[in-house]
């Protein structure tokens, strides 16, 4: 008698979805528009110049604009980076 044992192991890969947070830029009357665009580009590397300009204009015209949606720790990092440029930035749960 030949006995063959087949072991099929399923690999369990935990998938954890972190809740999204929104980084929000607030308009102010202290920073020049070009400086805001520059700060956005330096702080959030995934933004293009066009994205940064649109975010700046939306904040200027409406009072606030969404910069990026990401997990909390990353949102806190972006908020802190932008605040080093004296920009008004908050984060909210999406």
C-alpha positions as CSV (number, residue, x, y, z in Angstrom):
1,X,0.0,0.0,0.0
2,X,1.3,3.3,-0.9
3,X,0.2,6.2,1.1
4,X,0.5,9.7,-0.3
5,X,-0.2,12.6,1.9
6,X,-0.9,15.9,0.3
7,X,-0.7,19.0,2.4
8,X,-2.4,22.0,1.0
9,X,-1.6,25.0,3.1
10,X,-3.5,28.2,2.5
11,X,-1.5,31.3,3.2
12,X,-3.4,33.7,5.4
13,X,-2.6,37.3,4.5
14,X,-4.3,39.7,6.8
15,X,-5.8,42.7,5.1
16,X,-6.3,45.6,7.3
17,X,-7.9,48.6,5.9
18,X,-6.9,51.8,7.7
19,X,-9.7,54.4,7.9
20,X,-9.0,57.3,5.5
21,X,-8.4,60.9,6.7
22,X,-8.5,64.1,4.7
23,X,-5.8,66.7,4.8
24,X,-7.5,70.1,4.4
25,X,-5.7,73.3,3.4
26,X,-7.4,76.5,4.7
27,X,-7.2,79.9,3.0
28,X,-5.3,82.7,4.7
29,X,-4.3,86.2,3.9
30,X,-0.7,85.9,4.9
31,X,0.9,83.6,2.2
32,X,1.4,84.4,-1.4
33,X,-0.2,82.0,-3.9
34,X,3.1,80.9,-5.4
35,X,4.4,80.1,-1.9
36,X,1.4,77.9,-1.1
37,X,1.9,76.0,-4.4
38,X,5.6,75.6,-3.6
39,X,4.8,74.4,0.0
40,X,2.3,71.8,-1.3
41,X,4.9,70.5,-3.8
42,X,7.6,70.2,-1.2
43,X,5.3,68.6,1.4
44,X,3.2,66.1,-0.7
45,X,5.5,64.5,-3.3
46,X,2.6,62.8,-5.1
47,X,1.1,66.2,-6.2
48,X,1.8,67.6,-9.6
49,X,2.2,71.3,-10.1
50,X,-1.2,71.4,-11.7
51,X,-2.7,69.6,-8.7
52,X,-1.0,72.0,-6.3
53,X,-2.3,75.0,-8.2
54,X,-5.8,73.7,-8.2
55,X,-5.7,73.0,-4.5
56,X,-4.4,76.5,-3.8
57,X,-7.0,78.1,-6.0
58,X,-9.9,76.1,-4.4
59,X,-8.7,77.1,-0.9
60,X,-8.4,80.7,-2.0
61,X,-11.9,80.8,-3.6
62,X,-13.9,78.7,-1.2
63,X,-11.9,78.9,2.1
64,X,-10.6,75.4,2.1
65,X,-9.5,72.5,-0.1
66,X,-8.8,68.8,0.1
67,X,-5.1,68.1,-0.3
68,X,-5.0,64.3,0.0
69,X,-6.8,61.4,1.5
70,X,-4.7,58.8,3.3
71,X,-4.2,56.9,6.6
72,X,-4.0,58.9,9.8
73,X,-0.2,58.7,10.4
74,X,0.5,59.9,6.8
75,X,-2.1,62.6,7.1
76,X,-0.5,63.8,10.3
77,X,2.9,63.9,8.5
78,X,1.5,66.0,5.6
79,X,-0.3,68.3,8.0
80,X,2.9,68.9,10.0
81,X,5.0,69.4,6.9
82,X,2.6,72.0,5.6
83,X,2.4,73.8,8.9
84,X,6.2,74.3,8.8
85,X,5.4,76.7,5.9
86,X,2.9,78.5,8.2
87,X,-0.1,77.2,6.3
88,X,-3.5,76.5,8.0
89,X,-4.0,72.8,7.7
90,X,-6.3,70.4,9.5
91,X,-7.1,66.7,9.2
92,X,-10.5,65.1,9.4
93,X,-11.8,61.5,9.2
94,X,-13.1,60.9,5.7
